[in-house]
Amino acid sequence: MFKIVFTFIFLSFSLFSYSQFHDYGFEKTSDIVVKDSTGVSLQMPWVGGLSSCQFGQIDLDFDGVKDLVVFERVGNRLMTFINNGTSGVVDYGYNYEYEKFFPTVHDWLFLVDYNGDGKEDIFTYYVGGMSVYRNDSDPVNGIQFTKMTNMLNSLQYGSLLNLYVSEVELPGIGDVNGDGCPDILVFHILGSYLNLHTNQSMVKYGHCDSLDFVRTHHCWGNFYESETSNELTLNITCPYTKESSDEKSILHVGSTILPVDLTGNGLKDVLIGDTDFPLIIAAYNSGTNQEAQMTSQNISFPANDVPVNIFTMPLPSLLDLTNDGKADLIFSPADANPLLTQSHNSVWFYKNTSNNNVPDFKLQTQSLFQEDMIETGTGAYPVLFDIDNDGMMDLFVSNFGFHDSSYYQGGFLYSDFISKISFFKNTGTVSEAEFKLITDDFGGLSDLQTLALYPAFGDIDGDGDYDMLVGEDDGSLRYYENIAGTGNSPVFAQAISNYQGIDVGRFSTPQIIDLNRNGILDLVIGNRTGRLSYYENTGTASNPTFVLVTDSLGGVNVRDYNMSNWGYSVPCFFKDTLGEFGLFVGSESGKIHYYKSIDNNLNGTFDLIEEHLLYIYDGIKTGLSVHDLNNDGYKDMILGNFSGGLTYYKGKEPEPIGIESNINLSDSITIYPNPANNFIRIESYFHFNQDDFIIEIFNITGQLVLKMKFRQEINTESLQNGIYILKITDIKRNSQILSNKKLVINRW
C-alpha cells in the first residue's frame, strides 16, 4: 500500500508539470566541424574554453580506465572527458552526458579516494571549509555521489571544529604520513604556516573509510611563507605548541598546495603556488613521515626543464594523463580574479619521463586541450553574419582580451589584455555549416590596444555592402565603413571613433537591426548595467542619425544582485517562424533571458518568458547568436562565455515545460541533511528568487503539511517522523514544477 500511494503522488506531480511547451528546444552537441587556419579539424571545438582549471581522474564509463574531470573555476563549470586508453599519449574525447551526475561544486574540486574502495570521492569548497561526497557509483546504478558532510571537522584545541579552508586557499590532500589514508594540509587561518590534519582512520579502525581528522602539526615541515611574497623561510622553530590557541598572526592571501614525493625518499615534499605570482616553489622534505622537515627549496620548478610561469597562483594537478602508469603534472591558474590570470595558453602539461619514485617532468604543451577547441582567451562572444554574401552565416568571435602581460605596481599585481576578433568563414553548405579560422585578428583591431571589442554588421550607409560597428569597453562605438562594394570581400576605411557621440557607459555590445520596421536600420546596445539602449535611426538609409530613445528598452534588466551590481547584457534579437521579433539576452550570471511581445511595444515592457532559458548554463558573462545553421527549420544557438570558448546547441522540437534539454534540474537540487531532524537546507546552483517560487511538503497520503515562499533553510520541527515529498514550484512561469524530492524526518 505504501508504494502505491507514493508512486501516485509522484506521477500526479509529473503529469501536471508537462502541460505546456517551451517555445524553443536546444540540444548540446558538437555536430559542426571547425578547422584551424591550416585546415586541420579541431578535436573538441565546442567544449567552451578553459582558463583556470583543476584536473582529476575517475572511471566514468566503468571500463576500468580512469577518465578525466576538469573543473573550470571561471563560472564554476565541470567538464567530463572519456579516456580512450591509448598508452603513452593524451587521448580523450569530451562527453558532457556525465556532467549531470555530479553535485554542484564551486571554487575548487579535488577527486580523492578517501575510503580505499578504488573510487574517487569529491572534496569541494563550502563556506569556510569543505564538503565531502562519497562515490557510490557502480555499473548497475551508474554514477552517484552521497554527501557525507557539508562541513568537514577536525579535532583542534580539544574540540571538533570546522577544518577551515577559504575559497582562495586551496588545500593539499594526500597521504602525508604514509599510512595509506589521505591527510589534509592547509595554511592556517591567520598565518603562513602549514597545518597538518592527520587522518585517524587507520590508527583507530584499521582501514581508511572514515573522515576522522585531528590537527597534529601547526607548522608542518617547519617553514613559513612570507606574508608579502611567495618566499619560503626554511628550518624554523615552530612557535606553536600542539594545544595552544595563542598563535602568531601572519597575513596570508592565497596558495595552492600539492604534497608529492619528488626525490624518491618516501617522504612528501610540497609544491606551492601563490596569488599574484607565476612560479611554483618546491620544498624538499628530509625529515620523517611523522616529523616533516623542509631543508631545501627550488624557487622555479621544475629546475631541469622549462619552469612553470603562469599568472597567477598556479595550481598543480598530479595524475596519469598518458596511461603509462606514471603520474604527470598539469598546471593552470587558480586565482579567483579572471582579470589577472593568464587565460590563453594557461594549461601547462608536464609529462613524467622517468618513473613515480623519482619523477622527471618535461613540458609538452602550454595549451593542453585549449589547442583542440575554439579558445579566445578571456571572454568569447559569437556573432553570426554572412559577411561575404554567399548565403551562409560566417562566425565572428570577439573577446574581453588575450592576456598580454602582468606587472607589479605599488605592491599589487596588474595584468594587461588586448582584445581581438576572430573570423571563421563558413566553408560548408546551407544545410551543413562548417567553420574555418581565417584570422584571429579580424581587421587588425588588436592595434587599438583596447578591451572588450564587440562587432555588429549592417549596411549602415546604404551602398549595398556590409559595414561594421565595434563596441568598446568605454561604452563608445567605432564605425568602419566597407568601401569594397557589393559582392566583394570587405575592405574597411579608416575607423571613425566615438561614432555619433554614442556612449552607453561601459562595455557596449551593439546589434544593428530595423527594430521599428520602417525599412531603416536602428541600433540596440547592451552594456554593463544589464539594460539595453535603443537608438532610433531618424535619418535615412544612406545617411543615418541615431538618436537615443531609451536606455531601458523593454524594461530588460539581466542583473543578478546575488552575484554583483552589474549585468553585462548582450542582446540577440531574432525573428521567429511568424516573422515576429524575439529576444535572447546574455548576462553576467550566465543565464539567457528570453523576451517576447516586442513588435509594436517599443515604448512598453517586453514579456519575460524565461529568466533562465531551458536552464542552459555554460559559464558566466555569456553572449550568444542564433540562426538555422542546418536548414531544418529550427533555430540553432552558439553560446560564448568568459572562459573564452563556445558551445553549440542544435535546435530541435520544443520540449514540455518541466523537462530540461541539457540538464536535469531536479538532480542539481540537494536537500541536506536527509534524513533530517529539525531543519533542512536546499542547495542548488540555480538561483531561486523568493517571490517567484514556492515550497510545498506533502506526507505520503498526499496531504499538504507545509507551504511557504522559497527559502534555503526550512524549520521542520513541526513534522513527525516519516517520509514526505518536497516540491518546488515556479509560480511565475505557469506553475512549472522544478523538483520533487523525497524527504525523510527521523529523530530516533
DONUTI-683527 format. One line per 8 residues: number of its first residue (from 1); for each residue x, y, z of C-alpha. Coordinates in Angstrom, 2 decimals, decimal comma, m for minus. Layout:
BEGIN
NUM = X:Y:Z  ... $
END
This chain:
BEGIN
1 = 0,00:0,00:0,00  2,86:2,37:0,82  4,48:2,00:m2,63  1,21:2,56:m4,45  0,45:5,81:m2,65  3,99:7,11:m3,06  4,06:6,40:m6,81  0,66:8,01:m7,36 $
9 = 1,81:11,22:m5,73  4,98:11,41:m7,82  3,24:10,70:m11,10  0,46:13,18:m10,46  3,04:15,92:m9,97  4,98:14,85:m13,06  1,95:14,81:m15,36  0,87:18,23:m14,15 $
17 = 4,27:19,70:m14,96  4,14:18,59:m18,62  1,01:20,56:m19,52  2,73:23,24:m21,66  5,66:23,51:m24,04  8,69:25,77:m24,26  8,91:27,97:m27,35  12,30:26,52:m28,29 $
25 = 14,26:23,33:m27,89  18,03:23,02:m27,92  20,39:20,05:m27,74  24,04:20,46:m26,81  26,18:18,85:m29,49  29,45:19,06:m31,42  27,97:18,41:m34,87  29,57:21,38:m36,62 $
33 = 33,13:20,83:m37,83  35,59:23,63:m37,05  39,02:23,86:m38,69  42,07:25,86:m37,78  43,78:28,24:m40,20  45,72:25,35:m41,79  42,58:23,32:m42,46  43,05:20,79:m39,64 $
41 = 39,84:19,92:m37,79  39,75:20,80:m34,10  39,11:17,70:m32,00  36,78:19,34:m29,46  35,86:22,82:m30,74  32,65:23,31:m28,75  33,78:22,45:m25,18  33,50:26,06:m24,03 $
49 = 37,10:27,08:m23,37  39,47:26,64:m20,46  41,12:29,29:m18,29  41,63:28,31:m14,64  41,37:24,55:m14,25  41,76:21,66:m11,86  42,11:18,13:m13,19  41,06:14,88:m11,58 $
57 = 40,60:11,27:m12,64  37,65:8,96:m12,15  36,20:5,99:m14,06  33,04:7,40:m15,63  32,09:4,61:m18,02  33,15:1,64:m15,84  35,66:0,27:m18,35  38,47:0,09:m15,80 $
65 = 40,28:3,11:m17,29  40,39:6,41:m15,44  38,61:9,21:m17,29  39,07:12,92:m16,75  37,09:15,55:m14,86  38,06:19,18:m15,42  36,79:21,87:m13,06  36,87:25,37:m14,55 $
73 = 36,92:27,98:m11,80  35,74:30,79:m14,10  31,99:30,20:m13,95  32,31:27,04:m11,81  31,98:24,69:m14,80  32,59:20,95:m14,54  33,51:19,05:m17,72  33,91:15,32:m18,31 $
81 = 36,26:13,66:m20,80  36,36:9,97:m21,68  39,79:8,33:m21,78  40,27:6,28:m24,93  43,03:4,37:m23,13  45,86:4,74:m25,64  49,14:4,08:m23,86  51,76:6,81:m23,89 $
89 = 49,65:9,61:m25,38  46,96:12,08:m24,38  43,78:10,62:m25,92  40,49:11,95:m24,56  37,12:12,85:m26,00  34,69:15,34:m24,49  31,34:13,89:m23,36  29,03:16,22:m21,44 $
97 = 26,48:13,46:m20,67  28,36:12,53:m17,48  28,37:16,05:m16,05  24,79:15,94:m14,81  25,61:13,17:m12,32  27,95:15,36:m10,30  26,78:17,52:m7,39  27,02:21,30:m7,57 $
105 = 30,58:22,40:m6,82  32,27:25,76:m6,75  35,67:27,42:m6,22  37,69:24,20:m6,18  37,34:20,43:m6,55  39,55:17,50:m5,54  38,92:13,89:m6,53  40,45:11,70:m3,82 $
113 = 39,64:8,13:m2,79  39,32:8,64:0,96  37,82:5,23:1,86  40,10:2,96:m0,17  37,41:1,42:m2,40  39,18:2,40:m5,63  36,62:5,10:m6,48  37,49:8,78:m6,27 $
121 = 35,37:10,82:m3,87  34,71:14,57:m4,02  36,19:17,24:m1,74  34,93:20,73:m2,58  34,67:24,19:m1,02  31,77:25,11:1,23  31,63:28,41:3,19  34,92:28,45:5,04 $
129 = 35,50:24,71:4,84  34,84:21,73:2,65  32,08:19,33:1,75  32,75:15,66:1,05  30,76:13,40:m1,27  31,34:9,64:m1,28  31,47:7,96:m4,67  28,83:5,21:m4,64 $
137 = 28,93:4,56:m8,38  28,69:1,10:m9,89  27,92:m0,35:m13,36  24,34:m1,25:m12,38  23,22:2,00:m10,77  25,54:4,35:m12,66  27,37:7,38:m11,33  26,13:8,61:m7,99 $
145 = 27,53:10,52:m5,05  26,35:10,66:m1,43  27,03:13,74:0,66  28,91:12,65:3,77  29,33:16,06:5,34  28,66:19,65:4,49  31,44:20,81:6,78  34,43:18,58:7,42 $
153 = 35,61:18,74:11,04  38,94:18,12:12,71  39,91:17,74:16,36  41,51:21,06:17,37  42,08:22,58:20,82  40,34:19,56:22,32  37,12:20,02:20,32  35,79:19,03:16,92 $
161 = 35,93:22,25:14,91  35,50:23,16:11,29  38,57:22,32:9,23  38,87:25,84:7,87  39,72:26,43:4,23  38,92:29,57:2,27  37,82:29,83:m1,33  41,24:31,28:m2,24 $
169 = 43,34:28,93:m0,08  43,28:25,52:m1,72  44,17:22,54:0,48  46,66:19,80:m0,28  45,02:16,38:0,08  47,15:13,24:0,08  48,79:10,56:2,22  51,34:12,65:4,10 $
177 = 52,35:10,21:6,87  52,50:7,02:4,81  49,62:5,07:6,38  47,61:4,86:3,16  44,89:7,32:4,20  44,60:10,86:2,79  45,59:13,67:5,13  44,95:17,39:4,62 $
185 = 47,42:20,26:4,51  46,08:23,82:4,80  47,59:27,17:5,60  46,44:28,34:8,99  43,55:30,81:9,03  45,75:33,58:10,48  49,15:32,69:9,19  51,58:31,37:6,66 $
193 = 52,29:28,10:8,43  51,03:24,80:7,11  48,67:22,90:9,38  48,55:19,12:9,02  45,21:17,48:9,75  46,03:13,80:10,07  43,53:11,11:9,11  42,97:8,88:12,17 $
201 = 41,10:6,10:10,37  43,96:3,62:10,11  45,06:4,13:13,72  41,55:3,88:15,15  39,81:1,41:12,85  42,49:m0,34:10,83  41,16:0,97:7,50  40,62:4,28:5,64 $
209 = 36,85:4,50:5,41  36,26:7,34:7,89  36,57:11,12:7,79  38,23:11,32:11,20  40,84:14,09:11,37  42,94:15,71:14,07  45,30:18,66:13,69  48,65:17,14:14,58 $
217 = 51,05:19,83:13,34  50,67:23,60:13,44  53,66:24,24:11,19  54,20:21,05:9,20  57,65:20,93:7,62  58,96:23,74:9,85  58,78:26,53:7,30  56,64:29,55:6,70 $
225 = 55,71:31,63:3,72  56,14:35,39:3,65  53,01:37,47:4,19  54,11:39,84:1,41  55,62:37,50:m1,20  55,97:33,85:m2,15  59,28:33,42:m0,34  59,72:30,42:1,97 $
233 = 61,82:30,51:5,13  63,04:27,00:5,96  64,29:25,29:9,10  62,34:27,48:11,50  61,48:26,63:15,07  57,75:26,27:15,19  56,30:28,92:17,55  53,25:26,83:18,30 $
241 = 52,53:24,16:20,84  50,07:21,43:19,95  47,16:22,69:22,01  47,97:26,40:22,04  45,37:28,79:20,73  47,64:31,84:21,07  49,07:31,67:17,60  51,12:34,30:15,86 $
249 = 49,09:36,21:13,30  50,66:36,47:9,86  48,52:37,53:6,94  48,29:35,14:4,03  46,39:35,80:0,80  46,07:32,51:m1,05  48,04:29,44:m2,09  47,84:26,09:m3,79 $
257 = 49,42:23,03:m2,19  50,39:19,65:m3,62  52,08:17,02:m1,42  54,18:14,78:m3,68  57,39:12,75:m3,34  59,82:14,38:m5,78  63,05:12,69:m4,64  62,15:9,05:m4,06 $
265 = 62,91:9,06:m0,33  59,35:8,05:0,59  58,57:11,45:2,13  56,12:14,01:0,90  57,68:17,16:m0,49  55,38:20,03:m1,38  54,68:22,21:m4,42  53,26:25,66:m3,63 $
273 = 51,73:28,26:m5,92  50,71:31,72:m4,75  48,29:34,52:m5,52  49,92:37,27:m7,63  52,92:35,10:m8,52  53,55:33,00:m11,64  56,06:30,46:m10,32  55,85:27,15:m8,47 $
281 = 58,10:26,63:m5,45  59,19:23,12:m4,49  60,16:22,48:m0,85  62,03:19,21:m0,20  61,47:17,04:2,86  64,38:15,34:4,60  62,61:14,59:7,88  60,43:11,59:8,62 $
289 = 56,85:10,53:7,95  55,94:11,66:11,45  58,00:14,86:11,53  58,49:16,58:8,18  61,46:18,93:7,80  61,85:21,09:4,70  65,56:21,71:4,31  65,90:22,87:0,70 $
297 = 63,80:24,51:m1,98  63,62:25,24:m5,68  62,07:28,64:m6,32  61,46:27,91:m10,00  60,09:24,41:m10,55  60,96:22,24:m12,42  64,65:23,10:m12,38  65,68:20,73:m15,18 $
305 = 63,13:21,94:m17,74  61,06:25,00:m18,65  59,83:26,31:m15,27  56,15:26,95:m14,67  55,38:30,61:m15,37  51,62:31,26:m15,26  49,94:34,34:m13,83  48,59:33,91:m11,22 $
313 = 48,50:31,27:m8,44  49,49:28,20:m10,48  47,63:25,10:m9,35  49,27:21,67:m9,80  47,24:18,55:m10,59  49,00:15,17:m10,32  47,59:12,34:m12,44  48,49:9,75:m15,06 $
321 = 47,34:11,60:m18,15  49,03:9,35:m20,71  48,02:5,87:m19,50  51,61:4,74:m18,91  51,34:4,21:m15,15  53,37:7,33:m14,35  51,93:10,42:m12,68  52,21:13,57:m14,77 $
329 = 51,68:17,21:m13,77  49,25:19,81:m15,13  49,39:23,47:m14,04  46,73:26,13:m14,50  45,92:29,43:m12,73  43,69:29,19:m9,66  43,29:32,87:m8,83  39,64:33,82:m8,40 $
337 = 40,14:37,05:m10,37  39,90:36,25:m14,11  41,07:39,79:m14,95  44,53:38,92:m13,65  45,02:35,37:m14,84  46,71:34,05:m17,95  43,62:32,76:m19,72  45,19:31,72:m23,04 $
345 = 47,94:29,09:m23,09  47,04:28,55:m19,45  47,07:24,74:m19,17  50,69:23,56:m18,97  51,23:19,82:m19,27  54,45:18,22:m17,96  54,94:14,55:m18,84  56,74:12,31:m16,37 $
353 = 59,57:10,94:m18,48  61,11:8,92:m15,65  59,15:6,97:m13,01  56,96:7,55:m9,97  59,82:7,06:m7,50  62,00:9,83:m8,91  59,82:11,70:m11,42  61,27:13,88:m14,16 $
361 = 58,75:16,31:m15,59  59,14:17,71:m19,13  56,91:20,39:m20,63  54,83:19,08:m23,55  52,42:21,96:m24,19  51,25:25,20:m22,63  47,71:24,81:m24,01  46,57:21,29:m23,17 $
369 = 43,10:20,76:m24,75  42,88:24,50:m25,44  44,62:23,91:m28,76  41,83:21,47:m29,66  38,96:23,92:m29,14  37,77:27,39:m30,02  39,70:29,38:m27,44  39,78:33,17:m27,39 $
377 = 41,40:33,93:m24,05  39,21:35,85:m21,62  35,66:36,06:m22,93  34,08:34,69:m26,12  31,18:36,49:m27,78  29,86:34,95:m31,02  28,21:36,92:m33,81  26,79:35,10:m36,83 $
385 = 26,69:37,17:m40,02  27,01:36,41:m43,74  29,88:38,82:m44,37  30,66:37,55:m47,90  27,02:37,37:m49,02  27,25:33,71:m50,10  24,05:32,71:m48,32  25,83:31,05:m45,36 $
393 = 26,40:32,52:m41,94  30,02:33,16:m41,01  31,18:33,26:m37,40  32,89:36,14:m35,62  34,12:35,69:m32,05  35,12:38,72:m30,03  36,59:38,68:m26,55  37,41:40,74:m23,49 $
401 = 41,03:40,17:m24,39  44,04:37,93:m24,69  46,40:38,13:m21,72  49,35:40,24:m22,87  51,47:40,85:m19,77  51,46:41,17:m16,00  53,36:43,61:m13,81  53,63:44,85:m10,22 $
409 = 52,88:48,40:m9,20  52,71:49,68:m5,67  52,87:46,12:m4,38  49,87:44,96:m6,41  49,60:42,77:m9,48  48,07:44,12:m12,67  47,53:42,40:m16,00  47,07:43,87:m19,45 $
417 = 44,75:42,33:m22,03  44,35:43,10:m25,73  41,03:42,42:m27,43  40,76:40,81:m30,86  38,03:39,47:m33,11  38,40:36,03:m34,68  36,82:35,36:m38,08  35,67:31,85:m39,04 $
425 = 34,41:31,55:m42,61  31,53:29,16:m43,25  33,05:26,72:m45,74  30,17:24,24:m45,51  26,75:24,35:m47,10  23,37:25,88:m46,28  22,34:22,54:m44,73  25,63:21,69:m43,04 $
433 = 27,70:24,53:m41,66  31,45:24,15:m41,31  33,74:26,88:m40,00  37,39:27,55:m40,83  39,53:30,08:m38,98  40,69:32,77:m41,38  42,24:35,13:m38,84  42,27:35,65:m35,08 $
441 = 42,66:39,41:m35,61  39,91:40,50:m37,98  40,55:43,99:m39,33  43,79:44,22:m37,35  41,76:45,58:m34,42  44,37:44,46:m31,90  46,27:47,62:m32,92  43,71:49,56:m30,89 $
449 = 45,25:48,04:m27,71  41,86:48,13:m26,03  39,40:45,80:m24,30  36,05:44,15:m24,95  35,62:44,71:m28,69  32,21:43,57:m29,94  31,22:43,72:m33,64  27,89:44,36:m35,34 $
457 = 27,31:44,29:m39,10  24,85:46,00:m41,42  24,64:48,25:m44,45  24,69:51,48:m42,50  25,44:53,78:m45,46  23,05:52,08:m47,90  25,66:51,34:m50,58  24,94:47,60:m50,80 $
465 = 27,83:46,23:m48,74  28,08:45,50:m45,04  29,73:47,97:m42,70  30,89:47,27:m39,16  30,30:48,93:m35,82  32,52:47,85:m32,94  31,60:48,34:m29,28  34,37:49,05:m26,79 $
473 = 34,91:48,78:m23,06  34,43:52,54:m22,56  30,85:52,32:m23,89  31,52:54,03:m27,21  31,37:52,74:m30,80  33,78:52,74:m33,72  32,44:52,86:m37,26  34,22:51,01:m40,06 $
481 = 32,80:51,81:m43,49  33,09:48,98:m46,01  34,40:50,53:m49,22  34,73:47,25:m51,15  31,38:47,46:m52,92  28,56:44,93:m53,30  29,64:41,29:m53,56  33,31:41,92:m52,72 $
489 = 35,30:40,86:m49,69  35,10:43,65:m47,11  37,66:46,44:m47,14  37,25:48,84:m44,26  38,10:52,51:m44,35  39,82:54,31:m41,50  37,72:53,96:m38,37  35,60:56,76:m37,02 $
497 = 35,96:56,65:m33,26  33,29:57,82:m30,80  30,74:57,30:m33,56  27,93:59,89:m33,37  28,84:60,52:m29,73  27,08:57,32:m28,65  28,05:56,29:m25,12  26,25:53,61:m23,08 $
505 = 28,57:53,73:m20,08  30,79:50,65:m20,16  31,13:47,56:m22,37  28,94:48,36:m25,35  27,56:45,33:m27,23  25,71:46,64:m30,30  23,26:44,97:m32,65  22,22:46,62:m35,93 $
513 = 18,56:45,89:m36,59  15,47:47,54:m38,06  13,63:47,33:m34,77  10,73:49,64:m35,63  10,32:48,01:m39,07  10,41:51,26:m41,05  13,00:49,97:m43,51  15,94:51,79:m41,88 $
521 = 18,48:50,17:m39,59  18,41:51,12:m35,91  20,78:50,32:m33,04  20,28:48,35:m29,83  23,24:48,28:m27,45  23,81:46,21:m24,32  26,11:47,40:m21,54  27,47:46,74:m18,08 $
529 = 24,28:47,83:m16,30  22,40:44,84:m17,72  19,92:47,01:m19,62  19,51:47,78:m23,33  19,77:51,18:m25,01  17,68:51,82:m28,12  18,91:54,33:m30,71  16,36:55,01:m33,45 $
537 = 17,65:55,97:m36,89  15,92:59,28:m37,59  17,98:59,87:m40,70  17,95:57,90:m43,94  19,21:54,53:m45,13  22,30:56,19:m46,61  22,81:58,94:m44,03  21,83:57,59:m40,61 $
545 = 21,30:59,66:m37,49  20,98:57,58:m34,35  19,01:59,21:m31,56  18,65:57,73:m28,07  15,05:56,77:m27,39  15,57:54,91:m24,12  18,36:53,39:m22,08  15,94:50,82:m20,66 $
553 = 14,41:49,23:m23,75  11,51:46,92:m22,93  12,32:47,03:m19,23  15,08:44,49:m19,89  17,39:44,07:m16,90  19,54:40,95:m16,61  21,36:41,86:m13,40  21,57:39,19:m10,73 $
561 = 22,14:41,07:m7,49  23,20:37,87:m5,75  26,25:37,94:m8,00  27,08:41,64:m8,43  25,57:45,04:m9,19  26,22:44,61:m12,92  24,55:42,65:m15,67  26,71:42,81:m18,85 $
569 = 23,79:42,45:m21,23  24,44:41,11:m24,74  21,34:41,40:m26,98  20,36:38,91:m29,65  17,19:39,90:m31,48  15,84:37,37:m33,97  12,68:36,62:m35,90  10,53:33,62:m35,07 $
577 = 8,65:31,42:m37,54  5,87:34,02:m37,76  8,32:36,81:m38,51  7,86:38,41:m35,10  10,78:39,60:m33,02  12,07:37,53:m30,11  14,98:38,44:m27,89  17,63:36,41:m26,10 $
585 = 19,95:38,34:m23,79  23,26:37,04:m22,43  24,26:38,10:m18,93  26,98:38,18:m16,30  25,29:35,38:m14,34  25,36:33,13:m17,41  21,58:32,92:m17,69  19,97:33,51:m21,06 $
593 = 16,92:35,75:m20,64  14,14:35,24:m23,20  11,67:38,04:m24,07  8,64:38,36:m26,37  5,95:40,98:m27,15  8,44:43,29:m28,85  6,70:44,36:m32,05  4,50:47,45:m31,57 $
601 = 5,68:47,60:m27,96  8,96:49,52:m28,14  7,71:52,02:m25,58  6,37:49,34:m23,26  7,71:46,39:m21,28  8,67:43,20:m23,07  7,30:39,93:m21,69  9,98:37,95:m19,84 $
609 = 9,15:34,39:m20,90  12,13:32,64:m19,30  14,64:34,23:m16,95  16,91:31,22:m17,45  16,27:29,76:m20,89  15,89:25,97:m20,54  18,31:26,21:m17,57  21,20:26,22:m20,01 $
617 = 24,41:27,11:m18,21  27,89:27,19:m19,74  29,69:29,77:m17,64  29,46:33,45:m16,76  29,32:36,64:m18,86  27,62:34,97:m21,76  26,93:36,19:m25,27  25,05:34,32:m27,98 $
625 = 23,94:34,27:m31,58  21,16:32,24:m33,22  20,43:31,08:m36,76  19,19:27,95:m38,52  22,63:26,62:m39,42  21,46:23,23:m40,80  18,31:24,39:m42,61  15,98:22,12:m40,62 $
633 = 13,55:24,85:m39,60  14,82:25,21:m36,01  16,95:27,99:m34,60  20,42:26,83:m33,57  22,45:28,66:m30,94  26,13:29,37:m30,39  26,88:30,45:m26,82  30,07:32,07:m25,55 $
641 = 31,35:32,55:m22,01  34,11:34,25:m20,02  36,38:31,19:m20,16  36,98:32,09:m23,80  35,16:29,26:m25,55  31,93:28,43:m27,34  29,27:25,75:m27,03  26,89:24,76:m29,81 $
649 = 23,21:23,96:m29,29  21,34:22,43:m32,20  17,72:23,47:m32,42  15,06:20,79:m32,09  11,37:20,24:m31,34  10,39:22,24:m28,23  10,03:20,16:m25,09  7,27:20,14:m22,46 $
657 = 7,75:22,63:m19,67  9,26:20,75:m16,77  11,75:18,84:m18,95  15,13:20,48:m19,50  17,01:19,71:m22,67  20,55:19,74:m21,35  20,33:19,15:m17,59  18,08:17,58:m15,05 $
665 = 17,40:20,45:m12,67  15,99:18,12:m10,04  19,33:16,31:m9,96  21,05:19,63:m9,27  18,92:20,28:m6,17  20,08:18,73:m2,90  18,29:18,54:0,44  20,68:18,40:3,38 $
673 = 20,59:16,73:5,87  18,34:13,95:4,64  17,22:12,12:6,82  16,59:15,34:8,72  15,88:16,30:12,30  14,65:19,84:12,94  15,85:21,70:9,86  16,79:21,16:6,21 $
681 = 18,81:23,21:3,74  18,16:23,33:m0,01  21,23:23,71:m2,22  21,44:24,29:m5,97  23,49:26,30:m8,45  20,11:27,53:m9,76  19,15:30,91:m8,31  15,68:30,99:m6,75 $
689 = 14,01:34,38:m6,41  11,97:34,11:m3,21  8,87:35,74:m4,69  8,81:33,50:m7,78  8,97:30,04:m6,19  7,07:28,18:m3,50  7,95:25,12:m1,46  5,30:22,58:m0,54 $
697 = 5,80:19,49:1,60  3,30:16,60:1,37  3,01:13,50:3,53  2,66:10,07:1,93  m1,13:10,34:1,79  m0,85:13,46:m0,38  m1,81:15,89:2,39  m0,12:19,30:2,26 $
705 = 1,66:19,82:5,60  3,89:22,85:4,89  3,79:25,64:2,31  5,96:28,75:2,06  7,86:31,05:m0,26  11,20:29,63:m1,28  13,92:29,74:1,33  17,17:27,85:1,63 $
713 = 16,71:26,80:5,25  13,43:25,34:6,49  12,42:24,54:10,05  10,96:21,02:10,11  10,27:20,75:13,85  6,52:20,54:13,18  6,88:17,42:11,03  6,54:14,00:12,59 $
721 = 8,88:11,14:11,78  8,15:9,74:8,35  8,54:10,11:4,59  7,49:13,26:2,75  7,65:14,78:m0,73  9,14:18,26:m1,08  8,00:20,11:m4,20  9,49:23,33:m5,62 $
729 = 7,17:25,19:m8,00  7,83:28,19:m10,24  4,65:30,25:m9,78  5,86:32,94:m12,17  6,13:30,58:m15,11  2,83:28,73:m15,39  3,32:26,78:m12,17  6,22:24,82:m13,61 $
737 = 7,34:22,13:m11,17  11,12:22,15:m10,87  11,69:19,36:m8,43  10,04:16,61:m6,38  12,35:15,28:m3,67  11,86:12,58:m1,08  12,41:13,91:2,43  12,83:11,70:5,49 $
745 = 12,30:13,03:9,02  13,98:10,84:11,62  14,52:11,92:15,24  15,10:8,47:16,71 $
END
